[in-house]
Amino acid sequence: MTAMTTTAAAAAGRRGSGAGDLGRLIARALRHETCTVDALIVNIAMPVAIMVVFVYVFGGAITTGSSGLEYIDFAVPGVLVMCAGYGAALTAVSMAEEMTGGMIDRFRTLPIGAWTVPAALVIASVVRNVATTGIALAVAVVLGFRPDATPAGWVLTAAVVAGYVLAMSALAVLWGLMVTSTQAAGAFSFVVLFLPYLSDTVVPAETMPGALRAFAEHQPITPLVETLRGLLLDRPIGDSGWIAAAWLAGAVVVATPLAAARFRRRTSA
């Protein structure tokens, strides 16, 4: 009986330590971001710069088609997606640094679950990028954006942004595990930043030529932006909400097991 109790207590301790290890690794990832000057610039200054450029440089030259919106109201939801997605994509670089910098070898000597390393990077990315998206939204309000979201709309807006960051971070971790250098890992962020330009983010998809319009209307960023636009401006969302949710859920469901398998393969070598 004593042996069984001791074994059960040890197992419980191991289960409890997993959450503790995860919390410490999340804090470590967040501290690393705040101690790195270029990371601070990317996470804070870049969303502000993008917002200013789209409102003041492009705003007077682009029409919003049949939406009838002022350009700032049309563009801000999409710019929020751009900022959140780019920040989340940088998780690929963090994952590649962990794999190539020797830190994983040190973690393997410690009594912690291997899954906590990529999981901590993803969770830290969600916390960091939801916060910086809030900063970008505050800048948009200063520049003249006036959201009409209901209380439920604000909650759903936060959920959509968090879901997008989660999906992009999971994909970024998978990419960071597939490549062998931080330079190659950084390529993922450029893809994520460029994709919104081929959507309903910067200009209405209806104004694009045939093939490009078809791509813009059926890629995942467009329903995501339309959902945020509807929530923030209290406008009808239509089918965009469930389509965006399906894209995000699909990305997480596909990327998570693939990343876990890839991480086990690389750390077992």
VOBA-1610 file (N, C-alpha, C; in pm, whole numbers, padded with zeros to 5 digits, always signed):
BEGIN
Met+00082-00120+00000Met+00000+00000+00000Met+00086+00125+00000Thr+00192+00123+00081Thr+00282+00239+00086Thr+00349+00261-00048Ala+00393+00152-00111Ala+00458+00163-00241Ala+00363+00219-00345Met+00236+00173-00339Met+00137+00222-00435Met+00109+00370-00413Thr+00103+00410-00285Thr+00079+00551-00255Thr+00194+00638-00302Thr+00317+00587-00280Thr+00435+00662-00322Thr+00439+00677-00473Thr+00406+00567-00543Thr+00404+00572-00690Thr+00300+00670-00741Ala+00180+00666-00678Ala+00073+00757-00720Ala+00112+00902-00696Ala+00176+00926-00579Ala+00218+01063-00548Ala+00324+01111-00646Ala+00417+01020-00681Ala+00521+01058-00777Ala+00461+01089-00913Ala+00362+01008-00954Ala+00297+01033-01083Ala+00224+01165-01081Ala+00156+01194-00968Ala+00086+01321-00957Ala+00183+01437-00962Gly+00299+01417-00899Gly+00400+01522-00902Gly+00450+01547-01041Arg+00469+01439-01118Arg+00514+01456-01254Arg+00409+01529-01338Arg+00279+01493-01312Arg+00175+01561-01388Arg+00168+01709-01353Gly+00183+01738-01224Gly+00179+01877-01181Gly+00297+01956-01231Ser+00412+01892-01240Ser+00531+01964-01283Ser+00523+02004-01429Gly+00442+01931-01509Gly+00429+01966-01649Gly+00373+02106-01666Ala+00269+02139-01589Ala+00212+02273-01596Ala+00311+02376-01546Gly+00384+02342-01440Gly+00484+02434-01388Gly+00596+02459-01488Asp+00643+02352-01552Asp+00747+02366-01654Asp+00698+02453-01769Leu+00573+02430-01810Leu+00517+02508-01920Leu+00511+02655-01883Gly+00467+02684-01761Gly+00459+02823-01718Gly+00595+02891-01716Arg+00697+02818-01669Arg+00831+02877-01664Arg+00886+02900-01804Leu+00858+02809-01896Leu+00908+02826-02033Leu+00834+02939-02105Ile+00706+02957-02074Ile+00632+03070-02132Ile+00692+03201-02083Ala+00717+03209-01953Ala+00778+03330-01897Ala+00915+03354-01958Arg+00990+03246-01980Arg+01123+03259-02042Arg+01111+03316-02182Ala+01015+03266-02260Ala+00997+03314-02397Ala+00956+03460-02400Leu+00869+03500-02308Leu+00827+03640-02303Leu+00941+03731-02259Arg+01022+03685-02163Arg+01137+03765-02120Arg+01237+03783-02233His+01255+03677-02311His+01348+03684-02423His+01306+03791-02522Glu+01175+03802-02545Glu+01126+03903-02638Glu+01150+04044-02584Thr+01125+04065-02455Thr+01140+04199-02399Thr+01286+04240-02385Cys+01377+04143-02383Cys+01519+04175-02369Cys+01588+04193-02503Thr+01518+04163-02613Thr+01576+04173-02747Thr+01524+04298-02815Val+01614+04391-02845Val+01573+04520-02898Val+01500+04507-03031Asp+01553+04425-03123Asp+01489+04414-03254Asp+01352+04350-03243Ala+01335+04259-03146Ala+01203+04198-03125Ala+01102+04302-03076Leu+01147+04390-02988Leu+01058+04496-02940Leu+01017+04588-03054Ile+01112+04618-03143Ile+01081+04705-03257Ile+00977+04640-03347Val+00997+04512-03375Val+00904+04440-03463Val+00766+04432-03399Asn+00761+04399-03271Asn+00634+04373-03205Asn+00554+04499-03173Ile+00619+04612-03160Ile+00549+04734-03122Ile+00553+04838-03234Ala+00672+04870-03283Ala+00685+04978-03380Ala+00627+04940-03516Met+00643+04814-03557Met+00597+04777-03690Met+00445+04788-03706Pro+00364+04738-03610Pro+00219+04758-03625Pro+00181+04905-03635Val+00248+04989-03556Val+00219+05133-03561Val+00256+05188-03698Ala+00372+05151-03751Ala+00417+05202-03880Ala+00323+05158-03992Ile+00282+05032-03990Ile+00190+04982-04093Ile+00058+05058-04088Met+00009+05080-03967Met-00117+05152-03952Met-00107+05292-04009Val+00000+05363-03978Val+00018+05500-04026Val+00029+05503-04178Val+00104+05409-04236Val+00123+05407-04381Val-00009+05385-04452Phe-00088+05290-04405Phe-00212+05260-04475Phe-00315+05370-04460Val-00316+05435-04345Val-00415+05540-04325Val-00377+05669-04399Tyr-00253+05710-04388Tyr-00213+05840-04440Tyr-00155+05835-04582Val-00088+05726-04619Val-00026+05718-04752Val-00124+05664-04854Phe-00187+05550-04821Phe-00277+05486-04917Phe-00422+05532-04904Gly-00457+05583-04788Gly-00598+05611-04758Gly-00665+05704-04854Gly-00593+05805-04904Gly-00657+05901-04993Gly-00664+05858-05137Ala-00604+05746-05172Ala-00596+05706-05312Ala-00676+05580-05345Ile-00734+05515-05245Ile-00801+05388-05267Ile-00948+05400-05229Thr-01035+05350-05317Thr-01178+05346-05287Thr-01213+05208-05230Thr-01325+05202-05163Thr-01363+05077-05095Thr-01478+05006-05164Gly-01503+05038-05289Gly-01602+04965-05367Gly-01742+04974-05309Ser-01812+04862-05315Ser-01953+04860-05273Ser-01970+04860-05122Ser-01861+04850-05046Ser-01874+04847-04900Ser-01925+04980-04845Gly-01893+05089-04915Gly-01936+05221-04870Gly-01865+05272-04747Leu-01754+05211-04710Leu-01681+05249-04589Leu-01574+05352-04620Glu-01544+05434-04520Glu-01423+05515-04528Glu-01304+05421-04530Tyr-01196+05465-04595Tyr-01084+05372-04612Tyr-01025+05328-04478Ile-01020+05416-04381Ile-00963+05376-04252Ile-01046+05265-04189Asp-01179+05274-04202Asp-01265+05169-04147Asp-01251+05039-04224Phe-01231+05052-04355Phe-01211+04933-04438Phe-01079+04865-04408Ala-00973+04945-04390Ala-00837+04889-04383Ala-00797+04841-04245Val-00843+04905-04139Val-00792+04874-04005Val-00810+04726-03969Pro-00925+04662-03989Pro-00935+04520-03954Pro-00831+04434-04026Gly-00806+04466-04153Gly-00706+04390-04227Gly-00565+04416-04178Val-00536+04540-04142Val-00404+04573-04089Val-00380+04501-03957Leu-00484+04490-03875Leu-00471+04415-03749Leu-00434+04269-03778Val-00495+04212-03881Val-00461+04075-03919Val-00316+04066-03966Met-00273+04164-04045Met-00135+04165-04093Met-00036+04170-03977Cys-00061+04258-03881Cys+00029+04272-03767Cys+00032+04146-03683Ala-00086+04092-03652Ala-00093+03972-03569Ala-00027+03853-03639Gly-00053+03839-03768Gly+00003+03727-03842Gly+00153+03733-03854Tyr+00206+03852-03881Tyr+00351+03866-03894Tyr+00421+03837-03762Gly+00366+03889-03652Gly+00426+03861-03523Gly+00422+03714-03488Ala+00310+03648-03520Ala+00299+03505-03493Ala+00396+03424-03579Ala+00416+03468-03702Ala+00505+03394-03793Ala+00649+03394-03744Leu+00687+03495-03668Leu+00824+03500-03616Leu+00852+03388-03516Thr+00747+03318-03472Thr+00766+03202-03385Thr+00850+03096-03455Ala+00846+03093-03588Ala+00929+02998-03661Ala+01076+03022-03634Val+01116+03148-03627Val+01255+03181-03599Val+01291+03139-03457Ser+01202+03164-03361Ser+01227+03123-03223Ser+01243+02971-03212Met+01158+02898-03285Met+01168+02752-03281Met+01299+02705-03343Ala+01337+02766-03454Ala+01463+02728-03518Ala+01582+02761-03429Glu+01577+02874-03359Glu+01686+02909-03267Glu+01699+02807-03155Glu+01585+02761-03103Glu+01590+02661-02997Glu+01653+02531-03048Met+01619+02495-03172Met+01667+02367-03226Met+01814+02372-03266Thr+01861+02488-03311Thr+01998+02496-03363Thr+02096+02560-03265Gly+02046+02620-03157Gly+02135+02691-03066Gly+02184+02611-02948Gly+02145+02484-02940Gly+02192+02398-02831Gly+02102+02394-02710Met+01998+02479-02707Met+01912+02482-02589Met+01832+02354-02574Ile+01790+02295-02684Ile+01713+02171-02676Ile+01797+02060-02612Asp+01926+02055-02644Asp+02014+01955-02582Asp+02020+01973-02431Arg+02018+02097-02386Arg+02018+02122-02242Arg+01885+02080-02180Phe+01776+02109-02249Phe+01645+02070-02197Phe+01632+01918-02186Arg+01697+01846-02277Arg+01686+01700-02276Arg+01750+01639-02152Thr+01840+01712-02087Thr+01903+01663-01965Thr+01820+01693-01841Leu+01711+01768-01858Leu+01628+01807-01745Leu+01499+01725-01743Pro+01441+01708-01624Pro+01318+01628-01612Pro+01194+01709-01652Ile+01187+01752-01778Ile+01071+01826-01826Ile+01018+01757-01951Gly+00890+01775-01975Gly+00830+01716-02093Gly+00876+01787-02219Ala+00915+01712-02319Ala+00965+01773-02442Ala+00859+01859-02509Trp+00731+01822-02493Trp+00623+01895-02559Trp+00610+02039-02508Thr+00663+02064-02387Thr+00647+02197-02329Thr+00724+02304-02406Val+00831+02267-02476Val+00912+02367-02545Val+00834+02431-02660Pro+00785+02356-02759Pro+00706+02421-02864Pro+00575+02478-02813Ala+00513+02412-02715Ala+00387+02464-02661Ala+00407+02600-02596Ala+00518+02616-02524Ala+00546+02745-02460Ala+00565+02855-02563Leu+00632+02824-02673Leu+00653+02924-02777Leu+00520+02968-02839Val+00431+02873-02859Val+00301+02905-02917Val+00219+02992-02822Ile+00213+02952-02696Ile+00133+03027-02599Ile+00191+03167-02578Ala+00323+03178-02568Ala+00387+03309-02554Ala+00356+03396-02675Ser+00354+03336-02793Ser+00321+03411-02914Ser+00179+03465-02909Val+00085+03383-02861Val-00053+03428-02851Val-00063+03547-02755Val+00000+03536-02638Val-00005+03645-02540Val+00057+03773-02598Arg+00174+03758-02656Arg+00247+03874-02707Arg+00174+03942-02822Asn+00126+03864-02916Asn+00069+03923-03037Asn-00073+03972-03018Val-00149+03914-02928Val-00279+03972-02894Val-00258+04108-02830Ala-00156+04120-02744Ala-00126+04247-02679Ala-00083+04352-02782Thr+00006+04316-02875Thr+00052+04413-02973Thr-00058+04449-03073Thr-00149+04357-03098Thr-00264+04390-03182Thr-00353+04493-03113Gly-00363+04481-02980Gly-00436+04583-02904Gly-00370+04719-02916Ile-00237+04722-02916Ile-00165+04849-02934Ile-00195+04907-03072Ala-00190+04821-03175Ala-00220+04868-03311Ala-00362+04922-03320Leu-00456+04858-03252Leu-00594+04906-03253Leu-00605+05042-03185Ala-00532+05059-03074Ala-00533+05188-03006Ala-00477+05298-03096Val-00372+05267-03171Val-00316+05364-03266Val-00419+05398-03374Ala-00492+05297-03420Ala-00595+05320-03522Ala-00702+05415-03470Val-00739+05400-03344Val-00839+05490-03285Val-00786+05633-03281Val-00658+05648-03246Val-00596+05781-03245Val-00598+05842-03385Leu-00581+05758-03487Leu-00577+05806-03625Leu-00715+05833-03684Gly-00820+05794-03610Gly-00954+05825-03658Gly-01048+05707-03674Phe-01002+05586-03647Phe-01088+05468-03656Phe-01187+05470-03541Arg-01315+05451-03570Arg-01418+05454-03468Arg-01500+05324-03473Pro-01459+05223-03398Pro-01532+05097-03398Pro-01668+05110-03332Asp-01765+05034-03381Asp-01901+05033-03326Asp-01935+04897-03267Ala-01835+04822-03226Ala-01856+04686-03178Ala-01940+04684-03050Thr-02026+04583-03042Thr-02100+04559-02919Thr-02008+04489-02819Pro-02048+04478-02691Pro-01965+04402-02597Pro-01936+04260-02645Ala-02038+04193-02699Ala-02016+04059-02752Ala-01922+04064-02872Gly-01934+04171-02951Gly-01846+04185-03066Gly-01701+04200-03026Trp-01675+04274-02917Trp-01537+04288-02869Trp-01482+04154-02823Val-01564+04078-02753Val-01518+03947-02706Val-01486+03856-02825Leu-01574+03856-02924Leu-01550+03773-03042Leu-01430+03823-03122Thr-01410+03954-03126Thr-01293+04009-03195Thr-01165+03957-03131Ala-01159+03962-02999Ala-01041+03911-02928Ala-01023+03762-02954Ala-01134+03688-02959Ala-01126+03544-02983Ala-01075+03514-03124Val-01122+03592-03222Val-01078+03570-03360Val-00929+03602-03374Val-00884+03712-03316Val-00743+03748-03324Val-00658+03641-03255Ala-00701+03599-03136Ala-00626+03495-03064Ala-00624+03364-03143Gly-00737+03330-03206Gly-00741+03208-03287Gly-00649+03215-03406Tyr-00644+03333-03469Tyr-00554+03350-03584Tyr-00409+03341-03541Val-00374+03406-03431Val-00236+03399-03382Val-00201+03255-03344Leu-00295+03185-03281Leu-00271+03045-03245Leu-00244+02961-03369Ala-00328+02977-03472Ala-00310+02899-03595Ala-00178+02930-03662Met-00145+03060-03675Met-00021+03098-03741Met+00101+03054-03659Ser+00090+03060-03527Ser+00202+03018-03442Ser+00225+02868-03453Ala+00117+02791-03459Ala+00131+02646-03474Ala+00197+02612-03608Leu+00154+02679-03714Leu+00216+02658-03845Leu+00361+02703-03844Ala+00389+02813-03773Ala+00525+02865-03766Ala+00617+02767-03693Val+00569+02707-03585Val+00648+02606-03513Val+00678+02489-03606Leu+00578+02446-03681Leu+00600+02336-03775Leu+00706+02374-03877Trp+00698+02494-03932Trp+00798+02538-04030Trp+00935+02548-03965Gly+00943+02601-03845Gly+01070+02613-03776Gly+01136+02479-03748Leu+01054+02374-03736Leu+01107+02240-03715Leu+01146+02172-03846Met+01092+02219-03956Met+01121+02158-04086Met+01251+02211-04147Val+01288+02335-04114Val+01408+02395-04172Val+01525+02376-04078Thr+01643+02410-04125Thr+01764+02384-04048Thr+01841+02511-04013Ser+01783+02627-04038Ser+01851+02753-04005Ser+01748+02859-03972Thr+01790+02959-03896Thr+01699+03069-03862Thr+01668+03154-03985Gln+01762+03160-04079Gln+01737+03237-04202Gln+01622+03176-04281Ala+01624+03045-04293Ala+01515+02978-04364Ala+01384+02990-04287Ala+01391+02986-04156Ala+01271+03000-04073Ala+01207+03137-04093Gly+01290+03239-04113Gly+01238+03374-04131Gly+01157+03391-04258Ala+01174+03302-04355Ala+01099+03313-04480Ala+00949+03299-04456Phe+00911+03227-04352Phe+00769+03206-04325Phe+00699+03339-04295Ser+00767+03429-04225Ser+00706+03557-04190Ser+00677+03641-04313Phe+00761+03632-04415Phe+00738+03709-04537Phe+00616+03656-04612Val+00598+03526-04611Val+00480+03467-04675Val+00353+03514-04605Val+00354+03509-04472Val+00237+03547-04394Val+00208+03697-04409Leu+00311+03778-04418Leu+00290+03922-04435Leu+00241+03956-04575Phe+00283+03881-04676Phe+00246+03911-04814Phe+00105+03863-04847Leu+00061+03752-04788Leu-00068+03692-04822Leu-00186+03787-04807Pro-00192+03871-04702Pro-00306+03963-04692Pro-00318+04061-04808Tyr-00208+04092-04876Tyr-00217+04182-04990Tyr-00297+04119-05104Leu-00305+03987-05106Leu-00381+03916-05209Leu-00516+03873-05154Ser-00578+03960-05077Ser-00706+03932-05015Ser-00789+04059-05014Asp-00893+04060-04932Asp-00981+04175-04920Asp-00930+04272-04814Thr-00801+04271-04788Thr-00743+04350-04680Thr-00716+04493-04720Val-00640+04513-04826Val-00595+04646-04867Val-00693+04712-04963Val-00742+04634-05059Val-00842+04684-05154Val-00953+04579-05164Pro-01074+04619-05201Pro-01182+04521-05216Pro-01148+04417-05323Ala-01177+04292-05295Ala-01149+04186-05391Ala-01225+04207-05520Glu-01340+04272-05513Glu-01423+04293-05632Glu-01355+04382-05735Thr-01252+04457-05694Thr-01183+04547-05787Thr-01066+04478-05857Met-01036+04353-05823Met-00921+04283-05880Met-00959+04214-06011Pro-00861+04189-06097Pro-00888+04115-06221Pro-00923+03969-06191Gly-00983+03904-06291Gly-01043+03773-06278Gly-00976+03670-06189Ala-00859+03618-06231Ala-00794+03510-06158Ala-00752+03554-06019Leu-00700+03675-06008Leu-00658+03726-05878Leu-00778+03746-05786Arg-00888+03791-05842Arg-01009+03808-05763Arg-01057+03674-05709Ala-01055+03571-05794Ala-01098+03438-05749Ala-01010+03387-05635Phe-00879+03408-05646Phe-00789+03367-05539Phe-00817+03445-05411Ala-00834+03578-05425Ala-00857+03662-05308Ala-00986+03624-05236Glu-01088+03588-05311Glu-01216+03557-05250Glu-01219+03420-05183His-01125+03333-05215His-01130+03197-05163His-01008+03158-05080Gln-00926+03253-05044Gln-00815+03223-04954Gln-00857+03258-04811Pro-00790+03203-04710Pro-00839+03216-04571Pro-00837+03356-04513Ile-00750+03445-04561Ile-00740+03577-04500Ile-00865+03660-04525Thr-00927+03646-04642Thr-01044+03727-04675Thr-01160+03706-04579Pro-01206+03583-04552Pro-01315+03569-04454Pro-01275+03612-04314Leu-01148+03597-04281Leu-01100+03640-04150Leu-01113+03792-04136Val-01066+03865-04238Val-01074+04011-04236Val-01220+04057-04239Glu-01302+03992-04320Glu-01443+04031-04328Glu-01514+04006-04196Thr-01473+03901-04125Thr-01531+03874-03993Thr-01495+03984-03894Leu-01367+04020-03890Leu-01325+04127-03800Leu-01389+04260-03838Arg-01401+04285-03968Arg-01464+04409-04014Arg-01609+04416-03966Gly-01678+04305-03977Gly-01816+04301-03932Gly-01830+04317-03782Leu-01742+04252-03707Leu-01748+04260-03561Leu-01714+04400-03511Leu-01607+04458-03565Leu-01562+04589-03516Leu-01656+04702-03557Leu-01720+04688-03672Leu-01807+04794-03723Leu-01955+04761-03706Asp-01984+04650-03640Asp-02122+04607-03615Asp-02201+04597-03744Arg-02142+04523-03840Arg-02204+04501-03969Arg-02230+04352-03986Pro-02318+04313-04078Pro-02344+04171-04100Pro-02217+04096-04141Ile-02202+03975-04090Ile-02084+03895-04119Ile-02113+03791-04227Gly-02235+03745-04233Gly-02270+03643-04331Gly-02200+03511-04303Asp-02151+03448-04409Asp-02083+03319-04395Asp-01936+03332-04353Ser-01886+03454-04349Ser-01742+03472-04323Ser-01701+03416-04189Gly-01787+03426-04087Gly-01750+03381-03953Gly-01719+03233-03947Trp-01810+03150-03996Trp-01784+03006-03986Trp-01676+02961-04083Ile-01663+03030-04197Ile-01555+02995-04289Ile-01419+03026-04227Ala-01407+03143-04164Ala-01282+03178-04097Ala-01252+03080-03984Ala-01355+03046-03905Ala-01335+02951-03795Ala-01289+02815-03847Ala-01346+02772-03959Ala-01307+02643-04016Ala-01161+02645-04062Trp-01119+02755-04127Trp-00980+02767-04170Trp-00885+02762-04051Leu-00916+02838-03946Leu-00828+02844-03830Leu-00823+02710-03758Ala-00938+02650-03737Ala-00941+02519-03670Ala-00865+02415-03752Gly-00883+02418-03884Gly-00812+02324-03969Gly-00662+02340-03961Ala-00616+02465-03956Ala-00471+02490-03947Ala-00415+02433-03817Val-00487+02455-03705Val-00439+02404-03576Val-00442+02252-03573Val-00551+02194-03623Val-00566+02048-03620Val-00459+01980-03705Val-00424+02040-03817Val-00323+01981-03905Val-00182+02006-03852Ala-00154+02129-03811Ala-00017+02166-03773Ala+00027+02103-03642Thr-00063+02091-03545Thr-00022+02045-03411Thr+00035+01904-03411Pro-00035+01803-03464Pro+00025+01669-03463Pro+00148+01657-03551Leu+00151+01730-03663Leu+00269+01724-03749Leu+00390+01786-03679Ala+00367+01897-03610Ala+00477+01960-03536Ala+00525+01870-03423Ala+00431+01806-03353Ala+00469+01715-03244Ala+00552+01599-03296Ala+00510+01541-03408Ala+00584+01429-03466Ala+00722+01473-03513Arg+00728+01590-03575Arg+00857+01640-03623Arg+00951+01671-03507Phe+00896+01727-03400Phe+00978+01760-03283Phe+01034+01632-03219Arg+00950+01529-03206Arg+00998+01403-03150Arg+01107+01341-03236Arg+01089+01351-03369Arg+01188+01293-03461Arg+01322+01364-03448Arg+01318+01495-03440Arg+01445+01571-03434Arg+01513+01559-03299Thr+01437+01549-03192Thr+01499+01544-03060Thr+01537+01402-03018Ser+01488+01303-03092Ser+01526+01165-03058Ser+01652+01122-03130Ala+01699+01204-03224Ala+01818+01167-03303Ala+01944+01176-03217
//
